[in-house]
Amino acid sequence: MTRSVAHRAHSVQLEKASSPTDTARPLNPTAPASRPASGAPWFWQIVMFLWITSFLGLLIYEWLAGLIKAW
């Protein structure tokens, strides 16, 4: 008694790839799309932006002043 044996190309069964529409689908399609919460109110984001840019501005100013004095 002979049976035909299905030969596999791989010894490990490959997983089926999920379709991109499955992963891109929102959990609740009726909910409006909103931007993710950052955890800080908008005014603190402005304060931090101003503080960081001021710090970087002063750092660049001191660096350039040091270069000019050394020149």
N, C-alpha and C positions, 0 to 999 in steps of 0.2 A: 504494500500500500504506500503510495507516494503522494505527498502533499506539496504543493508549491509554497515556498516560504517567502514572505515579503522581506526583502532586504532593505534595511535602513541605511541612509548615507552617514548618519551619526549614531554613536552609541548612546547618546543622551538625548532624550526627547526635548525638542526646542519649545519654548513658550510661544504662545500666539501673541502677536503684537496687538495692543489695544488701539482702537481707532482714535484719531486725534479729537474727534467730536465728543468722545466719552470723557476725556480729561478736561476739555475746555468748557464743558457745560457747567453753569453755576448750579449750586445746590437748590436754590429757590428761584426759578425763572421769572416769577412775578415781582421779585424784589428789585428796586432800582439800583443801578450800579453807583456805588459811592466810593470815594477815595478812602484808603485805609487810615485809621486813626493813628496819629503820631504820638499821642500821649501828652503833648504839651499844647496849651492854648495858643492861638495865633499870635498874641502879643508877646509871649515868651519866645516864640520862634523869631520874631523881629528883633527882640532884645539880644538874643544870642547871635543873630546874624551881625548886628551892629557891633557887639563886643568882639567877635572874632575878626571882623574886618578892621576894626580899630587896632587891635593887637597886632595883626599882620602889617598894617600901615606903619605903626610905630617901630616894629622890628625892621622893616625895610628902610625906614628913615635912619635909624641908628646904624644900620649896616652901611648905607651909602655915606653917612656922615663920617664914619670911621675910615672908609676908603678915601674920601676926599682929604681928610686930615693926614693920612699916611702918604698921600701923593705929594 
